[in-house]
Amino acid sequence: MKVAVVGCGPNGLCAIKNCISEGFEVVAFEQTSEIGGEWNSNLEIGPNVHSKIYEGLMTNLIKEIMEFSDFSYDQNITESFLTADKVQNYFLKYTEKFDLRKHIKFNHKVINVRPISDDQWEIIIKDLETDEYKTITSDKVFICIGISAPWMPKIEGLNEFQGKIIHSRDFRSTKMFENKKVLLIGSGASSLDMVIAIDKVAEKITWVNKIQETHGTSLKLELSQRTVEKTILIKRFTKSGAEFENGSFEEFDIIALATGYDFTFPFLSVDSGIAVYDKCLCQCLSYKSNSALNTGQTGKFFLQEKKCC
């Protein structure tokens, strides 16, 4: 059986290793020059950069529940919460341990994936070093590209704001926030990390956190008086700031959006059976096929017998 794996982050590596163990013929495609996915970071930003790692990032889960069942972290690592480079080094060692690199085509971008029969998929790949295209067929396909498309709030006037707008996806350091008036929007882990870091350098932070809880736990943060937390939602943006629903107005230099991400599979054909609806994966089972398309995602996943897209 031929298996194709798209993306060589943790999910992709696990898919490669286990498919090899089952005796399948495996080829994986990674559009960067190294494995690791999210954890393969050089702190760059841009449309072709998919890592969201920033300076000083530490895992918010202990390593004991992050490791693969068949490969443990080095016993010399005694701490439980790790820096990003140690996590990436773990995945590099996993790759070498199970000899996965020979199955991976680096700097290869998947352009299109579509079903061509009841049991096969056609995949078009671009070699980013030579600009050459190639078409292959596969019996099964694992899509392991993670989530990197920023979800942008639909608030009136956002595009009119003349200051800087940054999504947490592109947050790398606090330098741009020095002595600035910042509006931070978000209630999740990214907003917590950002407010703690920015609080040390900004002139003022207005943190719009509508739920005041993160992952179900109320947190007491030790922030300076420069940071003001609000649960009042934003009514509209202007060229210089934001108007809140209580009628108040503030001017800002930077709007920082820690508003999460959306699933996106730009290379999947419309007849692949997978679509994104309301930030969730939707599998349309109207396409009758014995072949498999596994998205490798762990978020909400809806199966519907009728077309949902």
C-alpha positions as CSV (number, residue, x, y, z in Angstrom):
1,M,0.0,0.0,0.0
2,K,1.3,3.5,-0.9
3,V,0.9,6.2,1.7
4,A,1.6,9.9,1.4
5,V,2.1,12.2,4.4
6,V,1.8,16.0,4.0
7,G,3.8,17.8,6.7
8,C,6.6,16.6,9.0
9,G,5.8,18.1,12.3
10,P,5.0,15.8,15.3
11,N,1.8,14.4,13.7
12,G,3.6,13.8,10.4
13,L,6.6,12.1,12.0
14,C,4.3,9.8,14.0
15,A,2.3,8.9,10.8
16,I,5.5,8.1,8.9
17,K,6.9,5.9,11.7
18,N,3.7,3.9,12.2
19,C,2.9,3.5,8.5
20,I,6.5,2.1,8.1
21,S,5.9,-0.3,11.0
22,E,2.8,-1.6,9.2
23,G,4.9,-2.3,6.1
24,F,3.5,0.4,3.9
25,E,5.4,2.3,1.2
26,V,5.7,5.8,2.6
27,V,6.7,9.1,1.1
28,A,6.4,12.4,3.1
29,F,6.4,16.0,1.8
30,E,7.8,18.9,3.9
31,Q,7.9,22.4,2.3
32,T,10.7,23.6,4.6
33,S,14.2,22.2,4.9
34,E,13.8,20.5,8.3
35,I,11.3,18.4,10.3
36,G,9.6,19.8,13.4
37,G,6.7,21.8,12.0
38,E,5.7,24.3,14.7
39,W,8.9,23.7,16.7
40,N,11.2,24.3,13.7
41,S,11.7,28.0,14.2
42,N,14.3,30.6,13.5
43,L,12.0,33.4,14.8
44,E,11.3,34.7,11.2
45,I,7.9,35.9,10.1
46,G,6.2,36.0,6.7
47,P,3.6,34.3,4.5
48,N,5.7,31.2,4.1
49,V,6.6,30.9,7.8
50,H,4.3,28.6,9.7
51,S,5.9,28.4,13.1
52,K,4.5,30.6,15.9
53,I,7.4,30.2,18.3
54,Y,8.7,33.4,20.0
55,E,11.6,34.3,22.2
56,G,11.5,32.7,25.6
57,L,8.6,30.4,24.8
58,M,8.1,27.5,27.3
59,T,5.8,24.6,26.9
60,N,2.6,24.8,29.0
61,L,2.3,21.0,29.2
62,I,4.8,18.8,31.0
63,K,7.1,16.8,28.8
64,E,5.9,13.5,30.3
65,I,2.6,13.9,28.5
66,M,4.0,15.4,25.3
67,E,6.4,12.5,24.4
68,F,5.7,9.6,22.1
69,S,4.9,6.3,23.8
70,D,7.9,4.6,22.2
71,F,10.5,7.3,22.6
72,S,11.2,9.2,25.8
73,Y,13.0,12.5,26.5
74,D,16.7,12.3,27.5
75,Q,17.0,11.4,31.1
76,N,19.4,14.3,31.6
77,I,16.5,16.7,31.1
78,T,15.2,17.0,34.6
79,E,12.8,20.0,34.1
80,S,9.2,19.3,33.0
81,F,8.4,22.5,31.2
82,L,10.8,22.9,28.2
83,T,12.1,25.6,25.9
84,A,11.2,25.3,22.2
85,D,14.7,24.3,21.2
86,K,14.6,21.2,23.5
87,V,11.3,20.1,22.1
88,Q,12.7,20.5,18.5
89,N,15.8,18.5,19.5
90,Y,13.6,15.7,20.8
91,F,11.8,15.5,17.4
92,L,15.2,15.5,15.6
93,K,16.3,12.5,17.8
94,Y,13.0,10.7,17.1
95,T,13.6,11.2,13.4
96,E,17.1,9.7,13.6
97,K,16.1,6.9,16.0
98,F,13.5,5.5,13.5
99,D,15.4,6.5,10.3
100,L,12.5,8.6,9.0
101,R,14.5,11.1,7.1
102,K,15.0,8.9,4.1
103,H,11.2,8.9,3.5
104,I,10.9,12.7,3.5
105,K,11.2,15.0,0.5
106,F,12.2,18.4,1.9
107,N,11.5,21.7,0.2
108,H,8.5,20.0,-1.5
109,K,5.2,21.8,-1.4
110,V,1.9,20.0,-2.0
111,I,-0.1,21.9,-4.6
112,N,-3.2,19.7,-5.0
113,V,-4.7,16.6,-3.6
114,R,-7.8,15.0,-5.2
115,P,-9.5,11.6,-5.4
116,I,-9.2,10.0,-8.8
117,S,-10.9,6.7,-8.1
118,D,-12.6,4.7,-5.3
119,D,-9.2,3.8,-3.8
120,Q,-6.6,6.3,-5.0
121,W,-5.6,9.9,-4.7
122,E,-3.7,12.1,-7.1
123,I,-1.1,14.5,-5.5
124,I,0.7,17.4,-7.3
125,I,3.9,18.5,-5.7
126,K,6.3,21.4,-6.4
127,D,10.0,21.1,-5.8
128,L,10.8,24.5,-4.3
129,E,14.5,24.2,-5.2
130,T,14.0,23.5,-8.9
131,D,10.5,24.9,-9.5
132,E,9.6,21.6,-11.1
133,Y,6.2,19.9,-10.7
134,K,5.5,16.2,-10.2
135,T,2.3,14.2,-10.0
136,I,2.1,10.9,-8.0
137,T,-0.7,8.6,-6.9
138,S,-1.3,7.2,-3.4
139,D,-3.7,4.8,-1.8
140,K,-3.9,6.8,1.5
141,V,-3.1,10.4,2.4
142,F,-2.3,11.9,5.9
143,I,-2.7,15.6,6.1
144,C,-0.5,16.7,9.0
145,I,0.0,20.5,8.5
146,G,-1.4,21.8,11.8
147,I,-3.1,25.1,12.0
148,S,-1.4,28.4,11.0
149,A,-4.1,30.6,9.4
150,P,-4.9,33.5,11.8
151,W,-8.5,34.0,12.7
152,M,-9.3,37.7,12.4
153,P,-12.3,39.1,14.3
154,K,-15.0,40.7,12.2
155,I,-15.1,44.1,13.9
156,E,-16.1,47.2,12.1
157,G,-13.3,49.5,11.0
158,L,-10.4,47.1,11.6
159,N,-9.0,47.8,8.2
160,E,-9.2,51.5,8.7
161,F,-6.8,51.5,11.7
162,Q,-3.6,53.3,10.7
163,G,-1.4,52.0,13.4
164,K,0.3,48.6,13.5
165,I,-1.9,45.4,13.5
166,I,-0.2,42.1,14.5
167,H,-1.6,38.7,15.1
168,S,-0.1,36.5,17.8
169,R,1.1,34.2,14.9
170,D,3.7,36.8,14.1
171,F,4.7,37.7,17.7
172,R,8.4,37.0,18.1
173,S,9.7,39.5,20.6
174,T,8.6,42.6,22.6
175,K,10.8,45.1,20.7
176,M,8.0,46.6,18.6
177,F,5.9,47.2,21.7
178,E,8.5,49.4,23.5
179,N,6.9,52.6,24.8
180,K,3.7,52.0,22.8
181,K,0.0,52.1,23.6
182,V,-1.2,48.6,22.9
183,L,-4.7,47.1,22.5
184,L,-4.5,43.3,23.1
185,I,-7.5,41.2,22.2
186,G,-7.8,37.5,23.3
187,S,-8.5,35.2,26.2
188,G,-6.4,32.1,25.5
189,A,-2.8,31.0,26.3
190,S,-1.3,33.2,23.6
191,S,-2.9,36.4,25.0
192,L,-1.5,35.4,28.5
193,D,2.0,35.0,27.2
194,M,1.8,38.2,25.2
195,V,0.5,40.4,28.1
196,I,3.1,39.1,30.5
197,A,5.9,39.8,28.0
198,I,4.6,43.2,26.7
199,D,3.7,44.5,30.2
200,K,7.4,44.9,30.9
201,V,8.0,47.3,28.0
202,A,4.8,49.0,26.8
203,E,3.6,52.5,27.8
204,K,0.1,51.1,28.3
205,I,-1.8,47.9,27.6
206,T,-5.6,47.6,27.3
207,W,-6.3,43.9,27.4
208,V,-9.8,43.0,26.2
209,N,-10.3,39.6,27.8
210,K,-14.1,38.9,27.7
211,I,-14.1,35.7,29.7
212,Q,-11.3,36.4,32.3
213,E,-10.5,32.7,32.4
214,T,-8.0,30.6,30.5
215,H,-8.7,26.8,30.0
216,G,-11.3,27.0,32.7
217,T,-8.9,28.3,35.4
218,S,-9.1,31.8,36.8
219,L,-5.5,33.2,37.0
220,K,-4.2,36.0,39.1
221,L,-1.5,37.7,37.1
222,E,1.1,40.0,38.6
223,L,1.0,42.8,36.0
224,S,2.1,46.4,36.4
225,Q,-0.3,49.3,36.6
226,R,0.4,49.9,32.9
227,T,-1.9,47.0,32.0
228,V,-5.7,47.5,32.3
229,E,-7.9,44.4,31.8
230,K,-11.4,45.0,30.3
231,T,-14.3,42.7,29.7
232,I,-16.1,45.4,27.7
233,L,-16.2,44.4,24.0
234,I,-15.1,46.6,21.1
235,K,-17.8,48.3,19.1
236,R,-15.7,49.6,16.2
237,F,-12.2,50.7,15.3
238,T,-11.2,54.1,14.0
239,K,-8.1,55.4,12.3
240,S,-6.4,56.0,15.7
241,G,-8.0,53.6,18.1
242,A,-11.1,51.8,19.3
243,E,-14.6,52.6,20.6
244,F,-16.0,50.3,23.2
245,E,-19.6,49.2,23.6
246,N,-20.0,51.4,26.7
247,G,-19.2,54.5,24.6
248,S,-15.6,55.0,25.8
249,F,-12.8,55.6,23.3
250,E,-9.0,55.0,23.5
251,E,-6.2,55.7,21.1
252,F,-3.6,53.0,20.4
253,D,-0.3,52.6,18.5
254,I,-0.7,48.8,18.0
255,I,-3.5,46.3,17.9
256,A,-2.4,42.8,18.9
257,L,-4.8,40.0,18.0
258,A,-4.5,36.8,20.0
259,T,-7.7,35.5,18.5
260,G,-6.8,32.0,17.6
261,Y,-6.5,30.1,14.3
262,D,-8.6,28.5,11.6
263,F,-8.2,25.3,9.7
264,T,-7.1,25.7,6.1
265,F,-6.3,23.1,3.5
266,P,-5.7,25.2,0.3
267,F,-4.4,22.2,-1.6
268,L,-7.5,19.9,-1.1
269,S,-9.8,19.7,-4.1
270,V,-13.5,20.5,-3.6
271,D,-14.3,16.8,-4.1
272,S,-11.9,15.6,-1.4
273,G,-14.7,15.3,1.1
274,I,-13.1,17.7,3.6
275,A,-14.2,21.3,4.2
276,V,-13.9,23.9,7.0
277,Y,-17.1,25.3,8.5
278,D,-17.3,27.7,11.4
279,K,-13.6,27.1,12.5
280,C,-14.3,23.3,12.5
281,L,-13.4,20.4,10.2
282,C,-16.3,19.0,8.3
283,Q,-16.1,15.7,6.5
284,C,-18.7,15.4,3.7
285,L,-19.5,11.7,3.2
286,S,-21.3,12.3,0.0
287,Y,-18.2,11.1,-1.8
288,K,-18.3,7.3,-1.7
289,S,-14.8,6.0,-1.5
290,N,-12.8,3.2,0.0
291,S,-9.8,5.4,0.1
292,A,-8.8,7.4,3.2
293,L,-7.9,11.0,3.8
294,N,-6.7,11.6,7.4
295,T,-6.3,15.2,8.5
296,G,-4.3,14.3,11.6
297,Q,-6.2,17.0,13.5
298,T,-7.2,16.7,17.1
299,G,-9.8,19.6,17.2
300,K,-13.5,19.4,16.7
301,F,-14.3,17.0,13.9
302,F,-17.9,16.6,12.6
303,L,-19.0,13.6,10.5
304,Q,-22.2,14.1,8.5
305,E,-23.9,11.7,6.2
306,K,-25.2,14.5,4.0
307,K,-23.3,17.3,2.4
308,C,-22.4,20.0,4.8
309,C,-20.6,22.2,2.4
